Amino acid sequence: MPEQPRVIQIRRPSLDLIATGTKTIEVRVGYPSMRRIQPGQTLLFESGDTRCRTRVLKVEEYPTFEAMLDTEDNEAIGSEGMNRAELLAACREIYPPQKEALGVLAIHLRLTPTCEEEWR
């Protein structure tokens, strides 16, 4: 039986960036459920009735958003043209300090062929 993809809710602007291949790193904090994401796993990002299927290439963990932004490709995390300060502010708008304290995950993604069909 084929693997069931894990469904992850995401804001529409981020979903659009993933679907176009601009955003190849999804940032999450270290909730126990997020820590179970493994390379090779299929993730189905969903916003309303729009979906995009991806494959996890790797998951990197960092103690803070700053540490992640120091190491990862910032353009692969946010929309084009966002500088480091804007990315940091965007991460902290979504996740307050007590959530950041759980650790920060940089989930590296690759689109699957079915994403384009789902993303319409």
CNS distance restraints for C-alpha pairs under 8 A (distance, minus, plus):
assign (resid   3 and name CA) (resid  42 and name CA) 7.79 0.50 0.50
assign (resid   4 and name CA) (resid  42 and name CA) 7.65 0.50 0.50
assign (resid   5 and name CA) (resid  41 and name CA) 7.37 0.50 0.50
assign (resid   5 and name CA) (resid  42 and name CA) 4.85 0.50 0.50
assign (resid   5 and name CA) (resid  43 and name CA) 5.25 0.50 0.50
assign (resid   5 and name CA) (resid  44 and name CA) 5.89 0.50 0.50
assign (resid   6 and name CA) (resid  42 and name CA) 6.40 0.50 0.50
assign (resid   6 and name CA) (resid  43 and name CA) 4.84 0.50 0.50
assign (resid   6 and name CA) (resid  44 and name CA) 5.80 0.50 0.50
assign (resid   7 and name CA) (resid  43 and name CA) 5.98 0.50 0.50
assign (resid   7 and name CA) (resid  44 and name CA) 4.65 0.50 0.50
assign (resid   7 and name CA) (resid  45 and name CA) 5.84 0.50 0.50
assign (resid   7 and name CA) (resid  46 and name CA) 6.78 0.50 0.50
assign (resid   8 and name CA) (resid  43 and name CA) 6.94 0.50 0.50
assign (resid   8 and name CA) (resid  44 and name CA) 6.10 0.50 0.50
assign (resid   8 and name CA) (resid  45 and name CA) 4.87 0.50 0.50
assign (resid   8 and name CA) (resid  46 and name CA) 6.06 0.50 0.50
assign (resid   9 and name CA) (resid  45 and name CA) 5.85 0.50 0.50
assign (resid   9 and name CA) (resid  46 and name CA) 4.94 0.50 0.50
assign (resid   9 and name CA) (resid  47 and name CA) 5.95 0.50 0.50
assign (resid  10 and name CA) (resid  14 and name CA) 6.75 0.50 0.50
assign (resid  10 and name CA) (resid  15 and name CA) 6.34 0.50 0.50
assign (resid  10 and name CA) (resid  45 and name CA) 6.30 0.50 0.50
assign (resid  10 and name CA) (resid  46 and name CA) 5.91 0.50 0.50
assign (resid  10 and name CA) (resid  47 and name CA) 5.61 0.50 0.50
assign (resid  11 and name CA) (resid  15 and name CA) 6.31 0.50 0.50
assign (resid  11 and name CA) (resid  47 and name CA) 6.05 0.50 0.50
assign (resid  12 and name CA) (resid  16 and name CA) 6.14 0.50 0.50
assign (resid  12 and name CA) (resid  47 and name CA) 5.52 0.50 0.50
assign (resid  13 and name CA) (resid  17 and name CA) 6.44 0.50 0.50
assign (resid  14 and name CA) (resid  18 and name CA) 6.27 0.50 0.50
assign (resid  14 and name CA) (resid  23 and name CA) 7.47 0.50 0.50
assign (resid  14 and name CA) (resid  78 and name CA) 7.88 0.50 0.50
assign (resid  15 and name CA) (resid  19 and name CA) 6.11 0.50 0.50
assign (resid  15 and name CA) (resid  45 and name CA) 6.80 0.50 0.50
assign (resid  15 and name CA) (resid  46 and name CA) 7.26 0.50 0.50
assign (resid  15 and name CA) (resid  47 and name CA) 7.04 0.50 0.50
assign (resid  15 and name CA) (resid  51 and name CA) 7.74 0.50 0.50
assign (resid  15 and name CA) (resid  52 and name CA) 7.22 0.50 0.50
assign (resid  16 and name CA) (resid  20 and name CA) 6.27 0.50 0.50
assign (resid  17 and name CA) (resid  21 and name CA) 6.28 0.50 0.50
assign (resid  17 and name CA) (resid  22 and name CA) 5.15 0.50 0.50
assign (resid  17 and name CA) (resid  23 and name CA) 5.09 0.50 0.50
assign (resid  17 and name CA) (resid  79 and name CA) 7.06 0.50 0.50
assign (resid  18 and name CA) (resid  22 and name CA) 5.94 0.50 0.50
assign (resid  18 and name CA) (resid  23 and name CA) 4.65 0.50 0.50
assign (resid  18 and name CA) (resid  24 and name CA) 6.27 0.50 0.50
assign (resid  18 and name CA) (resid  52 and name CA) 7.61 0.50 0.50
assign (resid  18 and name CA) (resid 111 and name CA) 7.73 0.50 0.50
assign (resid  19 and name CA) (resid  23 and name CA) 7.98 0.50 0.50
assign (resid  19 and name CA) (resid  52 and name CA) 6.06 0.50 0.50
assign (resid  19 and name CA) (resid 111 and name CA) 7.21 0.50 0.50
assign (resid  19 and name CA) (resid 115 and name CA) 6.59 0.50 0.50
assign (resid  19 and name CA) (resid 116 and name CA) 6.86 0.50 0.50
assign (resid  19 and name CA) (resid 119 and name CA) 6.71 0.50 0.50
assign (resid  21 and name CA) (resid 110 and name CA) 7.94 0.50 0.50
assign (resid  21 and name CA) (resid 111 and name CA) 7.03 0.50 0.50
assign (resid  22 and name CA) (resid  75 and name CA) 7.95 0.50 0.50
assign (resid  22 and name CA) (resid  76 and name CA) 6.39 0.50 0.50
assign (resid  22 and name CA) (resid  79 and name CA) 7.40 0.50 0.50
assign (resid  22 and name CA) (resid  80 and name CA) 7.84 0.50 0.50
assign (resid  23 and name CA) (resid  75 and name CA) 7.44 0.50 0.50
assign (resid  23 and name CA) (resid  76 and name CA) 4.75 0.50 0.50
assign (resid  23 and name CA) (resid  77 and name CA) 5.55 0.50 0.50
assign (resid  23 and name CA) (resid  78 and name CA) 6.34 0.50 0.50
assign (resid  23 and name CA) (resid  79 and name CA) 7.13 0.50 0.50
assign (resid  24 and name CA) (resid  76 and name CA) 5.15 0.50 0.50
assign (resid  24 and name CA) (resid  77 and name CA) 6.60 0.50 0.50
assign (resid  24 and name CA) (resid 108 and name CA) 5.82 0.50 0.50
assign (resid  24 and name CA) (resid 109 and name CA) 5.04 0.50 0.50
assign (resid  24 and name CA) (resid 110 and name CA) 6.56 0.50 0.50
assign (resid  25 and name CA) (resid  76 and name CA) 5.57 0.50 0.50
assign (resid  25 and name CA) (resid  77 and name CA) 5.00 0.50 0.50
assign (resid  25 and name CA) (resid 106 and name CA) 6.01 0.50 0.50
assign (resid  25 and name CA) (resid 107 and name CA) 5.30 0.50 0.50
assign (resid  25 and name CA) (resid 108 and name CA) 4.50 0.50 0.50
assign (resid  25 and name CA) (resid 109 and name CA) 5.89 0.50 0.50
assign (resid  26 and name CA) (resid  77 and name CA) 6.28 0.50 0.50
assign (resid  26 and name CA) (resid 106 and name CA) 5.87 0.50 0.50
assign (resid  26 and name CA) (resid 107 and name CA) 5.05 0.50 0.50
assign (resid  26 and name CA) (resid 108 and name CA) 6.59 0.50 0.50
assign (resid  26 and name CA) (resid 109 and name CA) 7.42 0.50 0.50
assign (resid  27 and name CA) (resid  77 and name CA) 7.19 0.50 0.50
assign (resid  27 and name CA) (resid  91 and name CA) 8.00 0.50 0.50
assign (resid  27 and name CA) (resid 104 and name CA) 7.09 0.50 0.50
assign (resid  27 and name CA) (resid 105 and name CA) 5.68 0.50 0.50
assign (resid  27 and name CA) (resid 106 and name CA) 4.85 0.50 0.50
assign (resid  27 and name CA) (resid 107 and name CA) 6.22 0.50 0.50
assign (resid  28 and name CA) (resid  34 and name CA) 7.31 0.50 0.50
assign (resid  28 and name CA) (resid 104 and name CA) 6.03 0.50 0.50
assign (resid  28 and name CA) (resid 105 and name CA) 5.20 0.50 0.50
assign (resid  28 and name CA) (resid 106 and name CA) 6.76 0.50 0.50
assign (resid  28 and name CA) (resid 107 and name CA) 7.72 0.50 0.50
assign (resid  29 and name CA) (resid  34 and name CA) 7.38 0.50 0.50
assign (resid  29 and name CA) (resid  95 and name CA) 7.65 0.50 0.50
assign (resid  29 and name CA) (resid  99 and name CA) 6.47 0.50 0.50
assign (resid  29 and name CA) (resid 100 and name CA) 6.03 0.50 0.50
assign (resid  29 and name CA) (resid 102 and name CA) 6.18 0.50 0.50
assign (resid  29 and name CA) (resid 103 and name CA) 5.61 0.50 0.50
assign (resid  29 and name CA) (resid 104 and name CA) 4.46 0.50 0.50
assign (resid  29 and name CA) (resid 105 and name CA) 5.62 0.50 0.50
assign (resid  30 and name CA) (resid  34 and name CA) 5.98 0.50 0.50
assign (resid  30 and name CA) (resid  35 and name CA) 5.87 0.50 0.50
assign (resid  30 and name CA) (resid  99 and name CA) 7.92 0.50 0.50
assign (resid  30 and name CA) (resid 100 and name CA) 7.89 0.50 0.50
assign (resid  30 and name CA) (resid 102 and name CA) 4.97 0.50 0.50
assign (resid  30 and name CA) (resid 103 and name CA) 4.93 0.50 0.50
assign (resid  30 and name CA) (resid 104 and name CA) 5.70 0.50 0.50
assign (resid  30 and name CA) (resid 105 and name CA) 6.26 0.50 0.50
assign (resid  31 and name CA) (resid  35 and name CA) 6.31 0.50 0.50
assign (resid  31 and name CA) (resid 102 and name CA) 6.77 0.50 0.50
assign (resid  32 and name CA) (resid  36 and name CA) 6.77 0.50 0.50
assign (resid  33 and name CA) (resid  37 and name CA) 7.52 0.50 0.50
assign (resid  35 and name CA) (resid 105 and name CA) 7.99 0.50 0.50
assign (resid  37 and name CA) (resid  41 and name CA) 6.93 0.50 0.50
assign (resid  37 and name CA) (resid  56 and name CA) 7.99 0.50 0.50
assign (resid  37 and name CA) (resid  59 and name CA) 7.61 0.50 0.50
assign (resid  38 and name CA) (resid  56 and name CA) 6.81 0.50 0.50
assign (resid  38 and name CA) (resid  58 and name CA) 7.05 0.50 0.50
assign (resid  38 and name CA) (resid  59 and name CA) 6.91 0.50 0.50
assign (resid  39 and name CA) (resid  55 and name CA) 7.70 0.50 0.50
assign (resid  39 and name CA) (resid  56 and name CA) 4.83 0.50 0.50
assign (resid  39 and name CA) (resid  57 and name CA) 5.00 0.50 0.50
assign (resid  39 and name CA) (resid  58 and name CA) 4.85 0.50 0.50
assign (resid  39 and name CA) (resid  59 and name CA) 6.80 0.50 0.50
assign (resid  40 and name CA) (resid  55 and name CA) 5.92 0.50 0.50
assign (resid  40 and name CA) (resid  56 and name CA) 5.17 0.50 0.50
assign (resid  40 and name CA) (resid  57 and name CA) 6.08 0.50 0.50
assign (resid  40 and name CA) (resid  58 and name CA) 7.90 0.50 0.50
assign (resid  41 and name CA) (resid  55 and name CA) 5.71 0.50 0.50
assign (resid  41 and name CA) (resid  56 and name CA) 5.40 0.50 0.50
assign (resid  42 and name CA) (resid  53 and name CA) 6.89 0.50 0.50
assign (resid  42 and name CA) (resid  54 and name CA) 5.67 0.50 0.50
assign (resid  42 and name CA) (resid  55 and name CA) 4.57 0.50 0.50
assign (resid  42 and name CA) (resid  56 and name CA) 6.35 0.50 0.50
assign (resid  43 and name CA) (resid  53 and name CA) 5.81 0.50 0.50
assign (resid  43 and name CA) (resid  54 and name CA) 5.23 0.50 0.50
assign (resid  43 and name CA) (resid  55 and name CA) 6.11 0.50 0.50
assign (resid  43 and name CA) (resid  56 and name CA) 7.16 0.50 0.50
assign (resid  44 and name CA) (resid  51 and name CA) 6.48 0.50 0.50
assign (resid  44 and name CA) (resid  52 and name CA) 5.57 0.50 0.50
assign (resid  44 and name CA) (resid  53 and name CA) 4.39 0.50 0.50
assign (resid  44 and name CA) (resid  54 and name CA) 6.25 0.50 0.50
assign (resid  45 and name CA) (resid  51 and name CA) 5.51 0.50 0.50
assign (resid  45 and name CA) (resid  52 and name CA) 5.19 0.50 0.50
assign (resid  45 and name CA) (resid  53 and name CA) 6.33 0.50 0.50
assign (resid  45 and name CA) (resid  54 and name CA) 7.73 0.50 0.50
assign (resid  46 and name CA) (resid  50 and name CA) 5.72 0.50 0.50
assign (resid  46 and name CA) (resid  51 and name CA) 4.43 0.50 0.50
assign (resid  46 and name CA) (resid  52 and name CA) 6.60 0.50 0.50
assign (resid  47 and name CA) (resid  51 and name CA) 6.49 0.50 0.50
assign (resid  50 and name CA) (resid 118 and name CA) 6.77 0.50 0.50
assign (resid  50 and name CA) (resid 119 and name CA) 5.71 0.50 0.50
assign (resid  50 and name CA) (resid 120 and name CA) 6.74 0.50 0.50
assign (resid  51 and name CA) (resid 115 and name CA) 7.25 0.50 0.50
assign (resid  51 and name CA) (resid 118 and name CA) 5.45 0.50 0.50
assign (resid  51 and name CA) (resid 119 and name CA) 5.47 0.50 0.50
assign (resid  52 and name CA) (resid 111 and name CA) 7.85 0.50 0.50
assign (resid  52 and name CA) (resid 114 and name CA) 7.68 0.50 0.50
assign (resid  52 and name CA) (resid 115 and name CA) 4.52 0.50 0.50
assign (resid  52 and name CA) (resid 116 and name CA) 7.26 0.50 0.50
assign (resid  52 and name CA) (resid 118 and name CA) 5.88 0.50 0.50
assign (resid  52 and name CA) (resid 119 and name CA) 5.72 0.50 0.50
assign (resid  53 and name CA) (resid 111 and name CA) 6.40 0.50 0.50
assign (resid  53 and name CA) (resid 112 and name CA) 5.82 0.50 0.50
assign (resid  53 and name CA) (resid 114 and name CA) 6.49 0.50 0.50
assign (resid  53 and name CA) (resid 115 and name CA) 4.83 0.50 0.50
assign (resid  53 and name CA) (resid 118 and name CA) 7.75 0.50 0.50
assign (resid  54 and name CA) (resid 109 and name CA) 6.11 0.50 0.50
assign (resid  54 and name CA) (resid 110 and name CA) 5.47 0.50 0.50
assign (resid  54 and name CA) (resid 111 and name CA) 4.44 0.50 0.50
assign (resid  54 and name CA) (resid 112 and name CA) 5.15 0.50 0.50
assign (resid  54 and name CA) (resid 115 and name CA) 7.12 0.50 0.50
assign (resid  55 and name CA) (resid 109 and name CA) 5.64 0.50 0.50
assign (resid  55 and name CA) (resid 110 and name CA) 5.24 0.50 0.50
assign (resid  55 and name CA) (resid 111 and name CA) 6.33 0.50 0.50
assign (resid  55 and name CA) (resid 112 and name CA) 6.48 0.50 0.50
assign (resid  56 and name CA) (resid 107 and name CA) 6.81 0.50 0.50
assign (resid  56 and name CA) (resid 108 and name CA) 5.87 0.50 0.50
assign (resid  56 and name CA) (resid 109 and name CA) 4.78 0.50 0.50
assign (resid  56 and name CA) (resid 110 and name CA) 6.52 0.50 0.50
assign (resid  57 and name CA) (resid 107 and name CA) 7.69 0.50 0.50
assign (resid  57 and name CA) (resid 108 and name CA) 5.37 0.50 0.50
assign (resid  57 and name CA) (resid 109 and name CA) 5.56 0.50 0.50
assign (resid  57 and name CA) (resid 110 and name CA) 6.73 0.50 0.50
assign (resid  58 and name CA) (resid 107 and name CA) 6.19 0.50 0.50
assign (resid  58 and name CA) (resid 108 and name CA) 5.28 0.50 0.50
assign (resid  58 and name CA) (resid 109 and name CA) 7.54 0.50 0.50
assign (resid  59 and name CA) (resid 105 and name CA) 6.54 0.50 0.50
assign (resid  59 and name CA) (resid 106 and name CA) 5.68 0.50 0.50
assign (resid  59 and name CA) (resid 107 and name CA) 4.59 0.50 0.50
assign (resid  59 and name CA) (resid 108 and name CA) 6.10 0.50 0.50
assign (resid  60 and name CA) (resid 105 and name CA) 5.69 0.50 0.50
assign (resid  60 and name CA) (resid 106 and name CA) 5.12 0.50 0.50
assign (resid  60 and name CA) (resid 107 and name CA) 6.57 0.50 0.50
assign (resid  61 and name CA) (resid  68 and name CA) 7.85 0.50 0.50
assign (resid  61 and name CA) (resid 103 and name CA) 6.85 0.50 0.50
assign (resid  61 and name CA) (resid 104 and name CA) 5.63 0.50 0.50
assign (resid  61 and name CA) (resid 105 and name CA) 4.64 0.50 0.50
assign (resid  61 and name CA) (resid 106 and name CA) 6.35 0.50 0.50
assign (resid  62 and name CA) (resid  67 and name CA) 6.08 0.50 0.50
assign (resid  62 and name CA) (resid  68 and name CA) 5.66 0.50 0.50
assign (resid  62 and name CA) (resid 103 and name CA) 5.91 0.50 0.50
assign (resid  62 and name CA) (resid 104 and name CA) 5.02 0.50 0.50
assign (resid  62 and name CA) (resid 105 and name CA) 6.38 0.50 0.50
assign (resid  62 and name CA) (resid 106 and name CA) 7.95 0.50 0.50
assign (resid  63 and name CA) (resid  67 and name CA) 6.63 0.50 0.50
assign (resid  63 and name CA) (resid  68 and name CA) 7.84 0.50 0.50
assign (resid  63 and name CA) (resid 100 and name CA) 7.91 0.50 0.50
assign (resid  63 and name CA) (resid 101 and name CA) 7.24 0.50 0.50
assign (resid  63 and name CA) (resid 102 and name CA) 7.89 0.50 0.50
assign (resid  63 and name CA) (resid 103 and name CA) 4.82 0.50 0.50
assign (resid  63 and name CA) (resid 104 and name CA) 5.98 0.50 0.50
assign (resid  64 and name CA) (resid  68 and name CA) 6.44 0.50 0.50
assign (resid  64 and name CA) (resid 100 and name CA) 6.32 0.50 0.50
assign (resid  64 and name CA) (resid 101 and name CA) 7.21 0.50 0.50
assign (resid  64 and name CA) (resid 103 and name CA) 6.20 0.50 0.50
assign (resid  64 and name CA) (resid 104 and name CA) 5.86 0.50 0.50
assign (resid  65 and name CA) (resid  69 and name CA) 6.13 0.50 0.50
assign (resid  65 and name CA) (resid  88 and name CA) 6.67 0.50 0.50
assign (resid  65 and name CA) (resid  91 and name CA) 7.34 0.50 0.50
assign (resid  65 and name CA) (resid 100 and name CA) 7.27 0.50 0.50
assign (resid  65 and name CA) (resid 104 and name CA) 6.35 0.50 0.50
assign (resid  66 and name CA) (resid  70 and name CA) 6.10 0.50 0.50
assign (resid  66 and name CA) (resid  88 and name CA) 7.14 0.50 0.50
assign (resid  67 and name CA) (resid  71 and name CA) 6.53 0.50 0.50
assign (resid  68 and name CA) (resid  72 and name CA) 5.82 0.50 0.50
assign (resid  68 and name CA) (resid 104 and name CA) 7.31 0.50 0.50
assign (resid  68 and name CA) (resid 106 and name CA) 7.37 0.50 0.50
assign (resid  69 and name CA) (resid  73 and name CA) 7.32 0.50 0.50
assign (resid  69 and name CA) (resid  74 and name CA) 6.20 0.50 0.50
assign (resid  69 and name CA) (resid  84 and name CA) 7.15 0.50 0.50
assign (resid  69 and name CA) (resid  88 and name CA) 7.82 0.50 0.50
assign (resid  72 and name CA) (resid 106 and name CA) 7.98 0.50 0.50
assign (resid  73 and name CA) (resid  77 and name CA) 6.86 0.50 0.50
assign (resid  74 and name CA) (resid  78 and name CA) 6.56 0.50 0.50
assign (resid  74 and name CA) (resid  83 and name CA) 7.88 0.50 0.50
assign (resid  74 and name CA) (resid  84 and name CA) 6.97 0.50 0.50
assign (resid  74 and name CA) (resid  87 and name CA) 7.73 0.50 0.50
assign (resid  75 and name CA) (resid  79 and name CA) 6.63 0.50 0.50
assign (resid  75 and name CA) (resid  80 and name CA) 6.00 0.50 0.50
assign (resid  75 and name CA) (resid  81 and name CA) 7.67 0.50 0.50
assign (resid  75 and name CA) (resid  82 and name CA) 7.47 0.50 0.50
assign (resid  77 and name CA) (resid  87 and name CA) 7.99 0.50 0.50
assign (resid  78 and name CA) (resid  82 and name CA) 6.58 0.50 0.50
assign (resid  78 and name CA) (resid  87 and name CA) 6.51 0.50 0.50
assign (resid  82 and name CA) (resid  86 and name CA) 5.82 0.50 0.50
assign (resid  82 and name CA) (resid  87 and name CA) 6.36 0.50 0.50
assign (resid  83 and name CA) (resid  87 and name CA) 6.29 0.50 0.50
assign (resid  84 and name CA) (resid  88 and name CA) 6.13 0.50 0.50
assign (resid  85 and name CA) (resid  89 and name CA) 6.13 0.50 0.50
assign (resid  86 and name CA) (resid  90 and name CA) 6.07 0.50 0.50
assign (resid  87 and name CA) (resid  91 and name CA) 6.19 0.50 0.50
assign (resid  88 and name CA) (resid  92 and name CA) 6.22 0.50 0.50
assign (resid  89 and name CA) (resid  93 and name CA) 6.00 0.50 0.50
assign (resid  90 and name CA) (resid  94 and name CA) 6.57 0.50 0.50
assign (resid  91 and name CA) (resid  95 and name CA) 6.06 0.50 0.50
assign (resid  92 and name CA) (resid  96 and name CA) 5.48 0.50 0.50
assign (resid  92 and name CA) (resid  97 and name CA) 7.32 0.50 0.50
assign (resid  92 and name CA) (resid 100 and name CA) 7.96 0.50 0.50
assign (resid  95 and name CA) (resid  99 and name CA) 5.61 0.50 0.50
assign (resid  95 and name CA) (resid 100 and name CA) 6.24 0.50 0.50
assign (resid  96 and name CA) (resid 100 and name CA) 6.36 0.50 0.50
assign (resid  97 and name CA) (resid 101 and name CA) 6.12 0.50 0.50
assign (resid  98 and name CA) (resid 102 and name CA) 7.18 0.50 0.50
assign (resid  99 and name CA) (resid 103 and name CA) 7.72 0.50 0.50
assign (resid 100 and name CA) (resid 104 and name CA) 6.34 0.50 0.50
assign (resid 111 and name CA) (resid 115 and name CA) 6.39 0.50 0.50
assign (resid 113 and name CA) (resid 117 and name CA) 7.89 0.50 0.50
assign (resid 114 and name CA) (resid 118 and name CA) 6.35 0.50 0.50
assign (resid 115 and name CA) (resid 119 and name CA) 5.91 0.50 0.50
assign (resid 116 and name CA) (resid 120 and name CA) 7.36 0.50 0.50
